[in-house]
Amino acid sequence: MLKPFYLRQSAAHKRLLELAASVGALHLRDLFAGDPDRLHRMSASLEGLYLDWSKHRVTEEVMDALFALAEEAGWAKGVQDLFAGERINQTEDRAVLHMALRGDAGDGFTVDGKDVMDEVLATRRAMGAYADAVRSNGRITDVVNIGIGGSDLGPLMVTKALRNQSEGGPNVHFVSNVDGAHLESVLDSLNPETTLFIVVSKTFTTQETMANADAAKAWIEAASLPVSDHFAAVSTNVPAAVAFGVKEAHVFGFRDWVGGRYSLWGPVGLSIACSVGSAAFGELLAGARDMDRHVAEAPARENVPLISALLGVWYREYLGFPTHVVLPYAQDLDRFPAYLQQADMESNGKYVGRDGLPVEHATGPVVWGEAGTNGQHAFYQLLHQGTDIHPADIIAVDAPLSAYTDHHTKLLANAIAQAEALMCGRNEADVRAEMEAAGRTAAEIEAVAPHRVFRGNRPSTFILLDALNARSVGQLIALYEHRIFIQGLLWNVCSYDQWGVELGKVLAKNILSEWSEVSTGSEHDASTQFLIERLKR
Ligand code: F6P
């Protein structure tokens, strides 16, 4: 179990408060001007991944204090406990070992003293063989992943990200929403004879997934096809999947020490493996494993997930910035922000600490974002000139992502320009000079110039991947997973449970059962009661 940590009672906290008061007033432009070595010190190159955090509103003193905070929180011991399979998911009394899913024989991942790698590797081989058979037998043209949350967002995001490695694989579709329009819109274009459904559910009880799986089963049966030939399943609840009608050999199990939002590395990634093949899937795991080794072995000042986590804590706790915006300049990564929303917000969006008491500080930020350049024409106005500041992660890829290489140059130019604009902004003198040069009248300049000024000083991390491939995507995801873990340590929350999603599920079940009753009880508030009555009518 991870010990509680009280950030506001730490020695580093006092220092960070003092620094926030002074550093808050510094402009990034000046920090760069006064420090020629800044970029060198505040950037890192891992294999295939370059990360530049020089455009953050931090000084060396701030970084020192943040590292001291991490020390006080026992970050290194926390990472050790995580990798050692300690039961750090304390409210569910479980270990947290998704890293084992991407591990190798001999990595020594154990739960309750038992090495788990034999089982992990056997499942990996079985799902890899199954995926490769789906790819090669020519019978299946379309795979439909039915799942929601962690059983959807990770596989969907990675499958999209690896579009360029999917040649020879089936078309892979994702159905998650309990809105029947989702399933309908996918099935509309499919032929039951050549369609394989993969029902992915850790519990195999999730309402949305079971509703979609039942409907898909009826669709196969209506075509007089054997259900067992058209379904595979992924679950910790193997008996339920078999009872549903999936052949036991086509049910891929995993353990409760894998959280839903951290599960794409194992059988939950079956749709990814069907899309790109088992070899590329293995590369995805290898990339993540590289990042696991990095977080466990790199010293604090070179530890990229730690640094990323600390910057997030700095902004949330000390500068009061409410959100974290993720801007992938890669259309193939356009689901990455949605994936991260679950990974981050379901993990750290909590007001109760590890000691069971309300925490006295802010915890996880709102995570949001959109692929660039699309976002530029939607919400960047607010990023540049809004009243709140939203620290950004800009993710770009060096190698072109399509045959339209000219497009790629434009895409990259935009990514770099946005980071520069956020940081440098534009001062009033320049705006006025430009308007004068354009022949605008003094009155026009007076009226419009203030609106054209950008204060800048808006921080961003620039993450540059050499190429968007299975390995780099694995690295990137694991970087964020470890960032989330370390932030959870510092914020003193239980990052691996998700009790906050339960109440809505229970109430929806209650309302659903009332739907069929003649008159509903009066247990709801007036507003809820009216909505039920109105929709029943
Ligand atoms: O409702 C939240 C959640 O429990 C997520 O944590 C999980 O990823 C998702 O539902 C789906 O759960 P399951 O894989 O059990 O269907």
Residues whose N, C-alpha, C, O or C-beta is under 5 A from the ligand:
A	BS01	F6P	I148 G149 G150 S151 V200 S201 K202 T203 F204 T206 T209 G260 R261 Q498 V501
